Amino acid sequence: MSQSFDTKIPVKVIPVPGSDIAAEYFLAQTIDGLYVPYVMRVPKGDGPFPFIFLAYGNGGVGFEWLEDRVHRFSYIMDKLLAEGYACAWGRYRSEVELGFHTGGKLQVDVRQGMQLMNRSPLEFEDEIAILENVKKDLRIDADRLGHIGVSHAGEMLFKIASQYEGIVKAGVACEPANHEFLALTPDHTTHINPATGLRDIEDMVMSNPIYVRTRIDEVIAKKRIAAINTPMLVMGRDEDHLQGIFRTSYDLLEEAKKEAEWVSWDHELHGYIFPVRNETGTIEVDEVQEAAIDGLIDYLDRYLK
């Protein structure tokens, strides 16, 4: 007899040094029946609590990546816990080159009694699987889910908001790498990797929003923006080589009269809202990071508390 697997029960619980709130590791079932891991921490006391999903960059790896986030990036979790938020880091499958742009909205049907899809689920749909699993936890208020995404994960928030309305109540997109979402055509600052045939955009320079507007397909971008009803704080980074993409993402939201706000900070760290623990065990956080984090929490408070 097969044994059912309860995704609401953690697969392991690991104490967090210096804290009385442990890290609980779960597996969430994805749309196509596979499993992705996430690690959650929940405040002490009576719930249900509002919840914040934390995401950074592209996907891949697994539990090892989550363990590193709990250790080296504990500052943001501890800050959210102190403010009364449950929170979790999640892992998801790797980005598929132009999978969102060319694949269309996921359609699920049945063939011979089993699933049939028009395409494979993508990384942002793994995030949705995690969020749906979190909603089953009685400690979490299922109507008060938020999302903080940095870099590619900021773009994933735009994708979720445009194709899956109502999954999150509010979100923060920090330095969102929205080149695919905006249907941007790269220029000479990118090239094709001859070994794989895939685009190498690591050195792409798109710092000027006026120039970015000449490189995107505005018809496609505006159609995607029009579908967004999730309140969103877009955060830029003053000297980032993709600042034009960040700003254009906000500009399109504002032009479509969406509920959105913009802020940009001058900081050397990509993903500055996620302070890092250094090799000596010290969290490196400065006044700019503290102000930026306080600001994003104030923003989320308006919608989730």
GUDREN-885144 format. One record per atom (N, C-alpha, C, O): residue in three letters; x, y, z. Coordinates in steps of 0.05 Angstrom, whole numbers, plus 5000, padded with zeros to 4 digits. Layout:
GUDREN-885144
ALAXYZ ...
//
This chain:
GUDREN-885144
MET501749765000 MET500050005000 MET501850255000 MET503750275016 SER501250434983 SER502750684982 SER502150865006 SER499850855016 GLN504051015014 GLN503751195037 GLN503551475027 GLN505351565012 SER501551625036 SER501151895027 SER503252075040 SER504252015062 PHE503952295026 PHE505952485037 PHE504552745043 PHE503352865026 ASP504752825068 ASP503353065077 ASP505253305075 ASP507153325090 THR504753475056 THR506453705051 THR506153925073 THR507654115073 LYS504253885091 LYS503854085113 LYS505654015137 LYS505754175156 ILE507053795136 ILE508853705158 ILE511753755149 ILE512453665127 PRO513353895165 PRO516153935157 PRO517653685154 PRO517253495170 VAL519553675135 VAL521153435132 VAL523553445152 VAL524753245158 LYS524153685161 LYS526153715183 LYS525853985196 LYS524954175183 VAL526554005221 VAL526554255236 VAL529254295248 VAL530254125264 ILE530554515242 ILE533254575250 ILE533354825267 ILE532355035259 PRO534454805292 PRO534755055308 PRO536455265294 PRO538355195279 VAL535855515299 VAL537355735288 VAL538955855311 VAL537855955331 PRO541655855310 PRO543255965331 PRO542456255338 PRO542156425320 GLY542256305364 GLY541556575373 GLY538656645372 GLY537856875377 SER536956455364 SER534056505361 SER532556275373 SER533456045373 ASP530156335384 ASP528356125393 ASP526356045372 ASP524455895378 ILE526656135348 ILE524856075326 ILE526455895306 ILE528255995292 ALA525655645304 ALA527155455288 ALA526455495258 ALA524655635251 ALA528055365241 ALA527655365213 ALA526255095205 ALA527354885210 GLU523955115194 GLU522354885186 GLU522454845156 GLU521755025141 TYR523354615148 TYR523754555119 TYR521454385109 TYR520754175121 PHE520154475087 PHE517854335076 PHE518354265047 PHE520254375034 LEU516754095036 LEU516654035007 LEU513854104997 LEU511854015009 ALA513654254976 ALA511154334964 ALA510854184937 ALA512754174922 GLN508454074932 GLN508053944907 GLN507454144885 GLN505754314888 THR508854124863 THR508554304841 THR506154224823 THR504954014828 ILE505554384804 ILE503254334786 ILE503554064772 ILE501553934768 ASP505953984765 ASP506353734751 ASP507153504769 ASP508053294760 GLY506753534795 GLY507053314814 GLY509853264825 GLY510253084840 LEU511753434818 LEU514453424830 LEU514353584856 LEU512253694864 TYR516653594870 TYR516753744896 TYR518953944896 TYR521153884886 VAL518454174908 VAL520454374912 VAL520554444941 VAL518554444955 PRO523054514951 PRO523354564980 PRO523054854987 PRO523655034970 TYR522254905011 TYR522355175022 TYR522855155052 TYR522354945064 VAL523855365064 VAL524455375093 VAL523055615105 VAL523355845096 MET521455555125 MET519655765137 MET520355795167 MET521055605181 ARG520056045176 ARG520156105205 ARG517656265212 ARG516856435197 VAL516556205235 VAL513956315243 VAL514256445271 VAL515456315288 PRO513256695275 PRO513556825301 PRO512256655323 PRO510456505318 LYS513256695347 LYS511956585370 LYS509356725376 LYS508956955368 GLY507456585389 GLY504956715396 GLY502656625379 GLY502856435364 ASP500456755383 ASP497956685369 ASP497956785341 ASP498457025336 GLY497256615322 GLY496856695295 GLY493956725289 GLY492356755308 PRO493156725265 PRO494856685241 PRO496456935234 PRO495457165239 PHE498856905223 PHE500657125217 PHE500657185187 PHE500257005171 PRO501057435180 PRO501657495152 PRO504257365144 PRO505957315161 PHE504557315119 PHE506857165109 PHE508257305086 PHE506957435069 ILE510957295086 ILE512557405064 ILE514257185052 ILE515757055065 PHE513957165025 PHE515756975010 PHE518157135002 PHE517957354991 LEU520557015007 LEU523157145000 LEU524356984977 LEU524556744978 ALA525257134956 ALA526357004933 ALA528657164922 ALA528557414922 TYR530657034912 TYR532957174901 TYR533957024876 TYR534656784877 GLY534157164854 GLY535457064830 GLY534256814817 GLY531856754821 ASN535856674802 ASN535056444788 ASN534756204806 ASN535456214830 GLY533655984796 GLY533155754813 GLY535355544811 GLY537555604802 GLY534655304821 GLY536555084821 GLY537455024850 GLY536555154869 VAL539354834853 VAL540454734878 VAL538154614894 VAL536654444883 GLY537654684919 GLY535654554935 GLY536054614965 GLY536354854972 PHE535954414982 PHE536154455011 PHE538754595018 PHE538854765036 GLU540954535004 GLU543554665011 GLU543354965008 GLU544355115024 TRP541955054987 TRP541655344982 TRP539955465004 TRP540555685014 LEU537855325013 LEU536155435034 LEU537655445061 LEU537355645075 GLU539255245067 GLU540755255091 GLU542655485092 GLU543055615113 ASP543855545069 ASP545655775067 ASP544156035071 ASP545156225084 ARG541756055060 ARG540056295064 ARG539356345093 ARG539556565103 VAL538656135107 VAL537956155135 VAL540356245151 VAL540056405170 HIS542756155144 HIS545156225159 HIS546156505151 HIS546456675168 ARG546856535125 ARG548256785117 ARG546357015113 ARG547157245115 PHE543856965107 PHE541957185102 PHE539757195123 PHE537357245117 SER540557145148 SER538657125170 SER537457405177 SER535357415190 TYR538857615169 TYR537957885178 TYR535057945169 TYR533458035185 ILE534457895144 ILE531857965134 ILE529657795147 ILE527457895153 MET530257545152 MET528257375165 MET527857465194 MET525557495203 ASP529957525208 ASP529757615236 ASP528257875238 ASP526657925256 LYS528758055218 LYS527358315218 LYS524358275213 LYS522758395227 LEU523658105195 LEU520758055189 LEU519457915213 LEU517157975220 LEU520757725225 LEU519657585248 LEU519157785271 LEU517057765284 ALA520957975275 ALA520658175296 ALA518258355291 ALA517058465309 GLU517658385265 GLU515358555257 GLU512758395256 GLU510658505247 GLY512758145264 GLY510357985265 GLY509657835239 GLY507357745236 TYR511657795221 TYR511257655196 TYR512457375198 TYR514757345207 ALA510957175189 ALA512156925182 ALA513556965155 ALA512657135139 CYS515656815149 CYS517056855124 CYS518456595116 CYS518956415132 ALA519056575090 ALA520356335080 ALA522056405055 ALA521256565039 TRP524356265053 TRP525856255029 TRP524956005013 TRP524355795025 GLY524656024987 GLY523855794971 GLY525855744948 GLY527255924939 ARG525955494940 ARG527455414916 ARG525555334895 ARG523355234900 TYR526355374870 TYR524755324847 TYR526555234824 TYR528955264826 ARG525355134803 ARG526955034781 ARG528355264767 ARG527655504771 SER530455204752 SER531955404738 SER530355554717 SER528455444706 GLU531155794711 GLU529955954690 GLU530155814663 GLU532255694656 VAL528055824647 VAL528055724620 VAL528255964601 VAL526656144603 GLU530255974584 GLU530756194567 GLU528256264550 GLU527356094534 LEU527056494555 LEU524656594541 LEU522256404544 LEU520456414527 GLY522256244565 GLY520056054569 GLY517356204574 GLY515256114565 PHE517556424589 PHE515156584594 PHE514256734569 PHE511856744563 HIS516156844555 HIS515557004531 HIS514356844509 HIS512456944495 THR515356604504 THR514456454481 THR512456234488 THR510956134471 GLY512256164514 GLY510655934521 GLY507755994526 GLY506055814524 GLY507056244531 GLY504256314537 GLY503356234564 GLY504956114580 LYS500856284571 LYS499756204597 LYS499455904598 LYS498655774579 LEU500155784621 LEU500055504624 LEU497155404623 LEU495455504637 GLN496755204606 GLN494055074604 GLN494454774612 GLN496254644602 VAL492654684629 VAL492754414639 VAL490254264631 VAL488054354636 ASP490654034618 ASP488453864609 ASP488953574618 ASP490753524634 VAL487353394608 VAL487653104615 VAL487752944590 VAL486252984571 ARG489652754589 ARG489852564567 ARG490352294580 ARG492252264595 GLN488752094573 GLN489051824583 GLN489151824614 GLN490651664626 GLY487451994625 GLY487252004654 GLY489552144669 GLY489552154693 MET491452254654 MET493652394666 MET493852674655 MET492552754636 GLN495652834668 GLN495953114660 GLN497053144631 GLN498652994622 LEU496053354618 LEU497053434592 LEU497353744594 LEU495453874602 MET499653844586 MET500154124588 MET501154234561 MET502354094546 ASN500654494557 ASN501654624533 ASN504654684535 ASN505954734515 ARG505654684559 ARG508554734564 ARG509054634592 ARG507254574607 SER511654604598 SER512454534625 SER511954774644 SER512155004636 PRO511254724670 PRO511154944689 PRO513855084690 PRO515954954686 LEU513855344696 LEU516255504698 LEU516855564727 LEU515355504745 GLU519155694731 GLU520055744758 GLU518155904775 GLU517855854799 PHE516756104763 PHE514956264779 PHE512456104787 PHE511156174806 GLU511855894772 GLU509655724780 GLU510355534802 GLU508655434817 ASP512955484806 ASP513855344830 ASP513455514855 ASP512755414876 GLU513955774851 GLU513355954874 GLU510455944881 GLU509755954905 ILE508755934862 ILE505855924867 ILE505255664882 ILE503555664900 ALA506455444875 ALA506055194889 ALA506855214918 ALA505455114936 ILE509055354923 ILE509955394951 ILE507855574966 ILE507155504989 LEU507055784953 LEU505055964966 LEU502455814972 LEU501255854993 GLU501555644954 GLU499155494959 GLU499555294982 GLU497655244997 ASN501955194984 ASN502455005007 ASN502555155033 ASN501555065053 VAL503755395033 VAL503855565057 VAL501055625067 VAL500555635091 LYS499255675049 LYS496455755056 LYS495055535072 LYS493155585086 LYS496055285070 LYS494755065084 LYS495655055114 LYS494454915130 ASP497755205120 ASP498755205148 ASP496855385165 ASP496555615158 LEU495755275186 LEU493855415202 LEU495055655217 LEU493555825227 ARG497655665218 ARG499055895231 ARG499156135213 ARG499856355222 ILE498556105187 ILE498756315167 ILE496056405159 ILE494256255154 ASP495756675156 ASP493356795146 ASP493456785115 ASP495056925102 ALA491856605103 ALA491956555075 ALA491156805058 ALA491756815034 ASP489956995070 ASP489057235056 ASP491157465058 ASP490757685048 ARG493457405072 ARG495457615075 ARG498257505068 ARG499957485085 LEU498557445042 LEU501057345032 LEU502457575016 LEU501157694999 GLY504957615022 GLY506557815007 GLY508957674994 GLY509557445000 HIS510357824977 HIS512657714962 HIS514757934960 HIS514258154953 ILE517257854966 ILE519558024962 ILE521457874943 ILE522557664951 GLY521857984920 GLY523657854900 GLY525858044891 GLY525358274886 VAL528257934889 VAL530558094881 VAL531657984854 VAL531757744851 SER532358164836 SER533558094810 SER531657924794 SER529358014789 HIS532457684785 HIS530557524769 HIS528057454785 HIS525857434773 ALA528257434811 ALA525857384827 ALA524057624829 ALA521657584834 GLY525157864824 GLY523358094821 GLY521758074795 GLY519358144795 GLU523057974774 GLU521557924749 GLU519457714753 GLU517257724743 MET520057504769 MET518157294775 MET515657404788 MET513457304783 LEU515957604805 LEU513657734818 LEU511857864796 LEU509457834798 PHE513057994777 PHE511458114755 PHE510057894740 PHE507757934732 LYS511357674735 LYS510057454720 LYS507757344736 LYS505557294724 ILE508057294761 ILE505857194778 ILE503557384778 ILE501257304774 ALA504157644782 ALA502057844784 ALA500457874758 ALA498157934758 SER501857824735 SER500557864709 SER498957614700 SER497057644685 GLN499657384710 GLN498257134701 GLN496656994722 GLN494956834716 TYR497157064748 TYR495756924770 TYR494857124790 TYR495957154812 GLU492757274783 GLU491757484800 GLU490757374827 GLU489457164828 GLY491457524848 GLY490457464875 GLY492157264891 GLY491557214914 ILE494357164879 ILE496056974894 ILE497357124917 ILE497457024940 VAL498457364912 VAL499557524934 VAL498057794935 VAL497057894915 LYS497857894959 LYS496358144964 LYS498058394958 LYS496958594951 ALA500658374961 ALA502458594955 ALA505258484952 ALA505858264962 GLY506858634937 GLY509558534931 GLY511658754929 GLY511058984925 VAL514158664933 VAL516458844929 VAL518258724908 VAL519158494911 ALA518758874887 ALA520658784866 ALA523158954868 ALA523159184859 CYS525258844878 CYS527758984882 CYS529658914859 CYS530358684855 GLU530359124843 GLU532159084820 GLU531058874802 GLU532458684795 PRO528558894794 PRO527358684777 PRO528558664749 PRO528458854734 ALA529758434743 ALA531058394717 ALA528858324696 ALA528758094688 ASN527258524689 ASN524858474673 ASN525358474642 ASN523558544627 HIS527658394634 HIS528258404605 HIS526358224589 HIS525358294568 GLU525757984600 GLU523857804586 GLU521057904589 GLU519557904569 PHE520257994613 PHE517558084617 PHE516858324599 PHE514658344590 LEU518758494595 LEU518358734578 LEU518858684549 LEU518558864532 ALA519458434542 ALA519958354514 ALA522158534502 ALA521858654481 LEU524358544517 LEU526658714509 LEU528458574489 LEU529158334493 THR529258714469 THR531158614449 THR533958704458 THR534558944457 PRO535758524466 PRO538458604474 PRO539958744452 PRO539358704428 ASP541958894460 ASP543659034440 ASP546358904439 ASP546758674446 HIS548359054429 HIS551058944425 HIS552458874451 HIS554558754450 THR551358954474 THR552658884500 THR552058604508 THR552958514530 THR550658444492 THR550158164497 THR551258004474 THR551858104453 HIS551557744479 HIS552357564457 HIS551257284462 HIS550157224483 ILE551557114442 ILE550656834444 ILE552956664453 ILE555156674442 ASN552456494473 ASN554456304482 ASN554756084461 ASN552855934457 PRO557056074447 PRO557255874425 PRO557055584435 PRO556355404419 ALA557555534460 ALA557455264470 ALA554655164474 ALA554154924473 THR552755344479 THR550055264486 THR547955384467 THR545755284465 GLY548655604453 GLY546755734436 GLY544855914452 GLY542956014440 LEU545355954477 LEU543656114494 LEU544856394497 LEU547256434494 ARG543156594503 ARG544156864506 ARG545656904531 ARG544856814552 ASP547857054530 ASP549457134553 ASP548857434557 ASP549857604542 ILE547257494578 ILE546457774583 ILE547757884608 ILE546958094618 GLU549757744619 GLU550957824644 GLU552158114642 GLU552158254662 ASP553158184619 ASP554358454616 ASP552658644601 ASP553558854592 MET550058584599 MET548258764585 MET548059034600 MET547759034624 VAL548159254585 VAL547959524597 VAL545359644588 VAL544959704564 MET543559684608 MET540959814603 MET540360004625 MET538359974639 SER542160194629 SER541860374652 SER540060614647 SER539160744666 ASN539560674621 ASN537960914614 ASN535060834607 ASN534660684587 PRO533060914622 PRO530360834616 PRO529360934589 PRO527660804577 ILE530361164580 ILE529561264553 ILE530461064532 ILE528961004513 TYR532960974534 TYR534060774515 TYR532560514517 TYR531960384497 VAL531860424542 VAL530460174546 VAL527760184531 VAL526959984519 ARG526360414531 ARG523860424518 ARG524060384488 ARG522160294475 THR526460434476 THR526760384448 THR527360094442 THR527360014419 ARG527959934463 ARG528759654459 ARG526559454466 ARG526759214459 ILE524359544479 ILE522259364487 ILE519959364467 ILE519659544451 ASP518459154467 ASP515959144452 ASP513759254470 ASP512659114487 GLU513159504466 GLU511259644484 GLU508459524483 GLU506959524503 VAL507659424460 VAL504959294458 VAL504759054477 VAL502859024492 ILE506758884475 ILE506858644492 ILE507158724521 ILE505758624539 ALA509058904527 ALA509658974555 ALA507159104567 ALA506559044590 LYS505859284553 LYS503459414565 LYS501159224568 LYS499559254587 LYS500859024551 LYS498758824555 LYS499258664580 LYS497458604595 ARG501758594585 ARG502458444610 ARG502058624635 ARG501058524655 ILE502858874633 ILE502459054655 ILE499559094661 ILE498759114684 ALA497859114640 ALA495059164643 ALA493658944660 ALA491659004673 ALA494758704660 ALA493558484675 ALA494258494705 ALA493258334720 ILE496058664713 ILE497058674741 ILE495158844758 ILE494659074752 ASN494258724780 ASN492658874799 ASN493858854827 ASN492658954847 THR496258734829 THR497558714855 THR499158964862 THR500759054846 PRO498559094885 PRO500159324893 PRO503159244894 PRO503859034904 MET504859424884 MET507659354881 MET509559584887 MET509059814877 LEU511559534903 LEU513759724907 LEU516059634890 LEU517059414893 VAL516959804871 VAL519159744854 VAL521659894865 VAL521560134868 MET523759754870 MET526159864882 MET528459854862 MET529159634852 GLY529660074856 GLY531960084839 GLY534560104854 GLY534660104879 ARG536760114839 ARG539460154851 ARG540860354833 ARG541360304810 ASP541660584845 ASP542460814829 ASP544460764807 ASP544160864785 GLU546560614813 GLU548660574793 GLU548560304779 GLU550560224767 ASP546360164782 ASP546259904769 ASP546059914739 ASP544860104728 HIS547359734725 HIS547459734696 HIS544659664684 HIS544359704660 LEU542859574700 LEU540159524690 LEU538059714702 LEU535659664701 GLN538959934713 GLN537160124726 GLN534960224706 GLN532660274715 GLY535560234681 GLY533560324661 GLY531260124660 GLY528960204656 ILE531859864663 ILE529759664663 ILE528059684688 ILE525659664687 PHE529459724711 PHE527959754736 PHE525959984734 PHE523559964741 ARG526960214725 ARG525360454724 ARG523060424703 ARG520860514709 THR523660314680 THR521660274660 THR519360094670 THR517060134664 SER520159894686 SER518059714697 SER516159874714 SER513759834713 TYR517260054731 TYR515460224747 TYR513860414730 TYR511460454733 ASP515260544710 ASP513960744694 ASP511460624680 ASP509360754678 LEU511660384670 LEU509460254656 LEU507160204676 LEU504860224668 LEU507760124700 LEU505760094721 LEU504360354726 LEU501860364728 GLU505860564729 GLU504760834736 GLU503060934712 GLU500961044717 GLU504060904688 GLU502560994664 GLU499960844661 GLU497960954651 ALA499860594670 ALA497360434669 ALA495660484693 ALA493560354697 LYS496460674710 LYS494960744735 LYS494660514754 LYS492560484766 LYS496760354756 LYS496860134775 LYS497660244802 LYS498860464805 GLU497160084823 GLU497860164850 GLU500760094854 GLU501459874863 ALA502560284849 ALA505460224849 ALA506960464860 ALA506060694857 GLU509260414872 GLU511060624882 GLU513860554873 GLU514560324868 TRP515560764872 TRP518360744864 TRP520160854885 TRP519561064896 VAL522360724889 VAL524560834906 VAL527160714895 VAL527160494886 SER529260874897 SER531860774889 SER533960854910 SER533861074920 TRP535860674915 TRP537860724935 TRP540660694922 TRP541060544903 ASP542560834933 ASP545360824924 ASP546860624942 ASP547460684965 HIS547360384931 HIS548760184947 HIS550460004928 HIS549659964905 GLU552659904938 GLU554459744921 GLU553559464918 GLU554359324899 LEU551759364936 LEU550959084935 LEU548459034919 LEU546359154924 HIS548658864899 HIS546358774884 HIS544658604903 HIS545658414914 GLY542158674907 GLY540558544927 GLY541058654955 GLY541158504975 TYR541258914956 TYR542059054981 TYR540059015004 TYR540659055027 ILE537558944997 ILE535558905019 ILE535958635033 ILE534558575052 PHE537858475024 PHE538458225037 PHE541358235047 PHE543158125035 PRO541758365070 PRO544458385082 PRO545658105086 PRO544257915092 VAL548358085084 VAL549757825085 VAL551557805109 VAL552757995118 ARG551657555120 ARG553557495141 ARG556257435129 ARG556357265111 ASN558357565138 ASN560957525127 ASN562357275138 ASN561257135155 GLU564857225130 GLU566256985138 GLU566956985168 GLU567356765179 THR566857215181 THR567357225210 THR564857185226 THR564857175251 GLY562557155212 GLY560057115226 GLY558457365232 GLY556457365246 THR559457595222 THR558157855227 THR556357925204 THR557157905181 ILE553958015211 ILE552158115190 ILE553058395181 ILE553358575198 GLU553458425155 GLU554358685144 GLU551858835135 GLU550758775114 VAL551059035151 VAL548759195144 VAL549359485151 VAL550459545173 ASP548659665133 ASP549259945138 ASP546660105139 ASP544459995137 GLU546960375142 GLU544560545145 GLU542760535120 GLU540360545123 VAL543960525097 VAL542360515072 VAL540660265072 VAL538260275066 GLN541860035078 GLN540359785079 GLN538159795100 GLN535859705095 GLU538759895123 GLU536759905145 GLU534360085136 GLU532060015141 ALA534960305124 ALA532860485115 ALA531160365093 ALA528760385093 ALA532560225074 ALA531060095052 ALA529259875062 ALA526959845053 ILE530259715081 ILE528659495092 ILE526359605109 ILE524059505107 ASP526859815125 ASP524659935140 ASP522560035121 ASP520160015127 GLY523360155099 GLY521460265080 GLY519760055067 GLY517360095063 LEU520959825059 LEU519359615046 LEU517459485066 LEU515359395059 ILE518359465092 ILE516559355112 ILE514159545117 ILE511859455119 ASP514759795118 ASP512559995120 ASP510559965097 ASP508159985101 TYR511659925073 TYR509959895050 TYR508159645053 TYR505759655048 LEU509359425059 LEU507859175062 LEU505859185085 LEU503659065083 ASP506559325106 ASP504659355129 ASP502059475120 ASP499859395131 ARG502059655101 ARG499659785092 ARG497659595080 ARG495259635081 TYR498659375069 TYR496859185055 TYR496458925070 TYR494558785066 LEU498358855088 LEU498258595101 LEU497658605130 LEU497358395143 LYS497358845141 LYS496758865170 LYS494259035173 LYS493359075196 
//
